[in-house]
Amino acid sequence: MHILPVTTSVPPEHDAPAPGRVISGDPRFTTWNLEERDGLYCGIWEATPGKWRIRYDEWEYCRILSGVSILTEDGGAPQRYEAGDSFIIRPGFTGTWEVVETTRKDYVIRL
């Protein structure tokens, strides 16, 4: 079996946070969805600088491949993530995601 890099074997999808969620900047997303089935999603996501409100109803495992982001849970301290860092976001998380430097992550989401 020949394995290609996700960013060349899967067409990218382009998106942005809903305008009412943006706090600062003009963040834009590019997503390469590698797998979508039975409530499981995985691939690579990239975002340009900006800050927006987030709310999670699902589980997500992330590993930062490049860039710098800061996640802040409502009422909590900011958490800085950069290349090599991994973390889990649990259902019920609400707060902000700030991309300081264009960030690329791989992810696995479970609904």
N, CA, C and O of each residue as an XYZ file, in Angstrom:
444
protein
N       0.847     -1.172      0.000
C       0.000      0.000      0.000
C       0.890      1.230      0.000
O       1.851      1.305      0.765
N       0.577      2.184     -0.845
C       1.315      3.441     -0.908
C       0.561      4.495     -0.110
O      -0.631      4.706     -0.333
N       1.247      5.160      0.820
C       0.616      6.172      1.661
C       1.116      7.542      1.233
O       2.322      7.777      1.169
N       0.180      8.455      0.936
C       0.515      9.820      0.549
C       0.293     10.761      1.722
O      -0.542     10.483      2.583
N       1.019     11.864      1.771
C       0.733     12.862      2.805
C      -0.711     13.346      2.679
O      -1.217     13.509      1.568
N      -1.365     13.573      3.798
C      -2.770     13.970      3.802
C      -2.989     15.213      2.958
O      -3.973     15.289      2.222
N      -2.096     16.185      3.048
C      -2.323     17.451      2.360
C      -2.212     17.352      0.841
O      -2.591     18.290      0.141
N      -1.706     16.243      0.319
C      -1.660     16.078     -1.132
C      -2.643     15.019     -1.624
O      -2.940     14.970     -2.818
N      -3.151     14.174     -0.734
C      -4.049     13.105     -1.161
C      -5.518     13.406     -0.881
O      -6.393     12.697     -1.376
N      -5.802     14.437     -0.102
C      -7.171     14.785      0.264
C      -7.409     16.248     -0.105
O      -6.590     17.099      0.242
N      -8.493     16.564     -0.792
C      -8.742     17.967     -1.130
C      -9.026     18.793      0.129
O      -9.736     18.334      1.023
N      -8.477     19.999      0.199
C      -8.701     20.831      1.380
C     -10.095     21.446      1.393
O     -10.693     21.700      0.347
N     -10.594     21.677      2.597
C     -11.843     22.411      2.797
C     -11.461     23.732      3.462
O     -10.565     23.763      4.306
N     -12.133     24.820      3.089
C     -11.820     26.135      3.632
C     -13.020     26.654      4.408
O     -14.168     26.499      3.990
N     -12.726     27.284      5.566
C     -13.795     27.733      6.452
C     -13.261     28.855      7.335
O     -12.107     29.267      7.214
N     -14.106     29.331      8.207
C     -13.747     30.352      9.187
C     -14.740     30.252     10.340
O     -15.817     29.680     10.178
N     -14.390     30.801     11.500
C     -15.374     30.803     12.584
C     -16.575     31.671     12.200
O     -16.453     32.589     11.388
N     -17.711     31.379     12.777
C     -18.893     32.217     12.548
C     -18.552     33.646     12.966
O     -17.906     33.847     13.995
N     -18.975     34.637     12.184
C     -18.604     36.023     12.486
C     -18.896     36.459     13.927
O     -18.125     37.227     14.502
N     -19.980     35.987     14.507
C     -20.323     36.353     15.881
C     -19.402     35.764     16.930
O     -19.444     36.176     18.089
N     -18.564     34.799     16.541
C     -17.639     34.171     17.492
C     -16.248     34.796     17.452
O     -15.456     34.591     18.373
N     -15.941     35.551     16.405
C     -14.611     36.136     16.260
C     -14.429     37.282     17.253
O     -15.256     38.189     17.345
N     -13.318     37.212     17.995
C     -12.971     38.248     18.970
C     -11.961     39.213     18.368
O     -12.063     40.425     18.559
N     -10.981     38.674     17.639
C      -9.969     39.524     17.005
C      -9.392     38.828     15.782
O      -9.461     37.606     15.649
N      -8.818     39.639     14.885
C      -8.188     39.112     13.683
C      -9.207     38.661     12.652
O     -10.394     38.975     12.738
N      -8.709     37.919     11.678
C      -9.525     37.386     10.587
C      -9.115     35.936     10.355
O      -8.604     35.599      9.287
N      -9.338     35.064     11.361
C      -8.868     33.682     11.235
C      -9.549     32.935     10.099
O     -10.748     33.083      9.864
N      -8.753     32.125      9.397
C      -9.223     31.274      8.307
C      -8.725     29.867      8.538
O      -7.602     29.663      8.998
N      -9.561     28.894      8.218
C      -9.231     27.492      8.438
C      -9.051     26.764      7.113
O      -9.742     27.042      6.133
N      -8.113     25.832      7.104
C      -7.984     24.851      6.034
C      -7.963     23.489      6.712
O      -7.187     23.260      7.640
N      -8.819     22.587      6.243
C      -8.937     21.256      6.847
C      -8.802     20.192      5.775
O      -9.419     20.268      4.712
N      -7.984     19.204      6.077
C      -7.855     18.017      5.231
C      -8.434     16.870      6.039
O      -7.756     16.327      6.911
N      -9.707     16.480      5.758
C     -10.373     15.401      6.478
C      -9.955     14.064      5.886
O     -10.299     13.744      4.747
N      -9.225     13.298      6.652
C      -8.728     12.012      6.193
C      -9.767     10.909      6.354
O      -9.883     10.019      5.512
N     -10.512     10.982      7.440
C     -11.480      9.919      7.741
C     -12.714     10.536      8.369
O     -12.607     11.379      9.260
N     -13.886     10.120      7.909
C     -15.163     10.549      8.478
C     -16.104      9.363      8.430
O     -16.660      9.050      7.377
N     -16.289      8.695      9.569
C     -17.237      7.583      9.604
C     -17.540      7.168     11.033
O     -16.687      7.235     11.918
N     -18.767      6.742     11.232
C     -19.223      6.223     12.516
C     -18.886      7.147     13.682
O     -18.507      6.673     14.752
N     -19.019      8.461     13.491
C     -18.752      9.408     14.568
C     -17.284      9.669     14.825
O     -16.935     10.281     15.835
N     -16.411      9.215     13.927
C     -14.968      9.427     14.063
C     -14.500     10.303     12.906
O     -14.817     10.040     11.746
N     -13.752     11.332     13.231
C     -13.202     12.255     12.239
C     -11.725     12.446     12.549
O     -11.349     12.621     13.708
N     -10.892     12.413     11.526
C      -9.480     12.684     11.749
C      -8.870     13.294     10.502
O      -9.340     13.077      9.385
N      -7.808     14.068     10.720
C      -7.138     14.725      9.612
C      -6.189     15.788     10.114
O      -5.639     15.691     11.210
N      -6.008     16.805      9.292
C      -5.119     17.921      9.620
C      -5.919     19.205      9.466
O      -6.695     19.362      8.523
N      -5.718     20.117     10.403
C      -6.404     21.410     10.422
C      -5.352     22.497     10.564
O      -4.383     22.343     11.308
N      -5.549     23.592      9.850
C      -4.641     24.728      9.942
C      -5.467     26.000     10.087
O      -6.509     26.148      9.449
N      -4.996     26.918     10.930
C      -5.698     28.184     11.126
C      -4.700     29.330     11.112
O      -3.574     29.203     11.594
N      -5.139     30.461     10.547
C      -4.331     31.667     10.524
C      -4.626     32.480     11.788
O      -5.613     32.209     12.473
N      -3.792     33.464     12.105
C      -3.940     34.206     13.362
C      -5.312     34.861     13.552
O      -5.947     35.347     12.617
N      -5.720     34.842     14.806
C      -6.974     35.428     15.243
C      -7.420     34.760     16.527
O      -6.778     33.825     17.008
N      -8.519     35.241     17.080
C      -9.058     34.683     18.330
C     -10.569     34.583     18.198
O     -11.216     35.504     17.698
N     -11.141     33.451     18.653
C     -12.573     33.239     18.547
C     -13.058     32.369     19.695
O     -12.278     31.671     20.344
N     -14.361     32.425     19.931
C     -15.000     31.616     20.977
C     -15.213     30.206     20.451
O     -15.540     30.007     19.281
N     -15.020     29.220     21.342
C     -15.249     27.822     20.975
C     -16.127     27.155     22.027
O     -16.157     27.560     23.189
N     -16.834     26.129     21.589
C     -17.646     25.286     22.466
C     -17.593     23.876     21.890
O     -17.890     23.664     20.714
N     -17.215     22.922     22.723
C     -17.071     21.536     22.266
C     -18.174     20.657     22.821
O     -18.466     20.693     24.017
N     -18.791     19.860     21.943
C     -19.766     18.841     22.340
C     -19.181     17.449     22.128
O     -19.838     16.446     22.404
N     -17.944     17.390     21.637
C     -17.294     16.124     21.296
C     -15.921     16.046     21.967
O     -15.433     17.026     22.530
N     -15.315     14.868     21.894
C     -13.939     14.657     22.336
C     -13.014     14.985     21.175
O     -13.314     14.653     20.028
N     -11.883     15.638     21.465
C     -10.898     15.861     20.417
C      -9.495     15.706     20.987
O      -9.138     16.319     21.993
N      -8.716     14.874     20.321
C      -7.282     14.754     20.598
C      -6.571     15.572     19.528
O      -6.877     15.450     18.342
N      -5.616     16.411     19.949
C      -4.865     17.256     19.013
C      -3.372     17.107     19.270
O      -2.939     16.883     20.401
N      -2.600     17.235     18.205
C      -1.134     17.347     18.313
C      -0.732     18.499     17.405
O      -1.015     18.494     16.207
N      -0.072     19.478     17.991
C       0.345     20.647     17.226
C       1.563     20.274     16.388
O       2.571     19.796     16.908
N       1.453     20.500     15.088
C       2.537     20.193     14.156
C       3.423     21.407     13.927
O       4.635     21.272     13.761
N       2.815     22.608     13.917
C       3.580     23.842     13.747
C       2.741     25.010     14.257
O       1.516     24.925     14.341
N       3.424     26.098     14.592
C       2.738     27.296     15.035
C       2.535     27.352     16.535
O       3.039     26.511     17.280
N       1.788     28.358     16.967
C       1.518     28.595     18.389
C       0.057     28.991     18.549
O      -0.440     29.867     17.841
N      -0.624     28.342     19.482
C      -2.004     28.675     19.828
C      -2.153     28.740     21.331
O      -1.393     28.113     22.070
N      -3.140     29.506     21.782
C      -3.459     29.611     23.207
C      -4.937     29.277     23.369
O      -5.796     29.915     22.760
N      -5.228     28.272     24.195
C      -6.607     27.927     24.520
C      -6.869     28.371     25.946
O      -6.051     28.153     26.840
N      -8.021     28.995     26.147
C      -8.386     29.461     27.481
C      -9.803     29.004     27.772
O     -10.751     29.423     27.108
N      -9.939     28.146     28.765
C     -11.272     27.718     29.174
C     -11.903     28.838     29.986
O     -11.221     29.506     30.763
N     -13.214     29.045     29.807
C     -13.895     30.074     30.584
C     -13.591     29.877     32.072
O     -13.801     28.794     32.617
N     -13.100     30.922     32.715
C     -12.769     30.864     34.137
C     -11.419     30.238     34.432
O     -11.041     30.132     35.599
N     -10.676     29.816     33.405
C      -9.394     29.146     33.612
C      -8.220     29.978     33.117
O      -8.391     31.065     32.567
N      -7.048     29.447     33.322
C      -5.816     30.112     32.897
C      -5.514     29.764     31.437
O      -5.822     28.655     31.001
N      -4.924     30.675     30.680
C      -4.533     30.380     29.294
C      -3.512     29.245     29.237
O      -2.610     29.166     30.071
N      -3.665     28.367     28.242
C      -2.733     27.268     28.021
C      -2.109     27.441     26.639
O      -2.817     27.476     25.632
N      -0.784     27.547     26.594
C      -0.064     27.764     25.333
C       0.365     26.413     24.755
O       0.886     25.559     25.473
N       0.140     26.230     23.448
C       0.514     25.002     22.764
C       1.336     25.343     21.529
O       1.016     26.276     20.793
N       2.404     24.571     21.311
C       3.267     24.771     20.144
C       3.704     23.422     19.610
O       3.362     22.384     20.177
N       4.459     23.433     18.522
C       4.852     22.191     17.848
C       5.327     21.138     18.833
O       6.182     21.399     19.680
N       4.758     19.941     18.710
C       5.117     18.814     19.566
C       4.170     18.609     20.737
O       4.165     17.532     21.333
N       3.366     19.610     21.085
C       2.427     19.491     22.206
C       1.178     18.732     21.784
O       0.698     18.885     20.661
N       0.657     17.915     22.687
C      -0.586     17.173     22.483
C      -1.531     17.482     23.629
O      -1.096     17.770     24.744
N      -2.823     17.422     23.350
C      -3.808     17.673     24.399
C      -5.155     17.103     23.983
O      -5.374     16.754     22.823
N      -6.050     17.019     24.962
C      -7.412     16.536     24.733
C      -8.376     17.636     25.152
O      -8.221     18.250     26.207
N      -9.371     17.873     24.308
C     -10.461     18.776     24.648
C     -11.682     17.901     24.888
O     -12.056     17.091     24.040
N     -12.295     18.074     26.047
C     -13.432     17.229     26.425
C     -14.762     17.909     26.093
O     -14.832     19.134     25.993
N     -15.807     17.110     25.924
C     -17.133     17.696     25.707
C     -17.477     18.650     26.855
O     -17.178     18.380     28.018
N     -18.106     19.761     26.504
C     -18.476     20.752     27.514
C     -17.479     21.892     27.637
O     -17.749     22.877     28.324
N     -16.313     21.770     26.972
C     -15.313     22.840     27.022
C     -15.875     24.078     26.326
O     -16.344     23.995     25.191
N     -15.829     25.211     26.994
C     -16.165     26.495     26.383
C     -15.061     27.472     26.727
O     -14.518     27.446     27.832
N     -14.732     28.327     25.785
C     -13.668     29.290     26.009
C     -13.251     29.934     24.706
O     -14.082     30.214     23.842
N     -11.934     30.170     24.572
C     -11.414     30.805     23.366
C     -10.235     30.027     22.811
O      -9.499     29.357     23.536
N     -10.085     30.140     21.504
C      -8.912     29.613     20.803
C      -8.266     30.819     20.145
O      -8.906     31.527     19.369
N      -6.987     31.054     20.457
C      -6.240     32.144     19.848
C      -5.050     31.577     19.095
O      -4.206     30.895     19.677
N      -4.983     31.856     17.808
C      -3.835     31.462     16.998
C      -2.876     32.654     16.980
O      -3.173     33.705     16.412
N      -1.721     32.462     17.617
C      -0.699     33.503     17.694
C       0.152     33.469     16.428
O       0.432     34.505     15.823
N       0.559     32.260     16.037
C       1.283     32.015     14.779
C       0.504     30.927     14.056
O       0.061     29.965     14.683
N       0.332     31.065     12.748
C      -0.429     30.078     11.978
C      -0.136     28.687     12.529
O       1.016     28.262     12.612
N      -1.204     27.990     12.901
C      -1.100     26.701     13.594
C      -1.636     25.587     12.721
O      -2.696     25.709     12.106
N      -0.885     24.498     12.677
C      -1.320     23.274     12.009
C      -1.311     22.170     13.045
O      -0.346     22.009     13.792
N      -2.406     21.402     13.084
C      -2.511     20.292     14.039
C      -3.065     19.083     13.325
O      -3.751     19.207     12.310
N      -2.764     17.899     13.863
C      -3.519     16.743     13.451
C      -4.539     16.489     14.571
O      -4.309     16.851     15.724
N      -5.641     15.875     14.221
C      -6.730     15.725     15.180
C      -7.457     14.410     14.979
O      -7.465     13.829     13.894
N      -8.068     13.965     16.070
C      -9.005     12.853     16.042
C     -10.193     13.303     16.891
O     -10.044     13.626     18.069
N     -11.369     13.320     16.276
C     -12.597     13.732     16.961
C     -13.512     12.533     17.072
O     -13.681     11.769     16.121
N     -14.103     12.377     18.253
C     -15.068     11.298     18.485
C     -16.350     11.912     18.988
O     -16.355     12.575     20.026
N     -17.446     11.702     18.264
C     -18.747     12.243     18.689
C     -19.377     11.354     19.722
O     -20.474     11.644     20.200
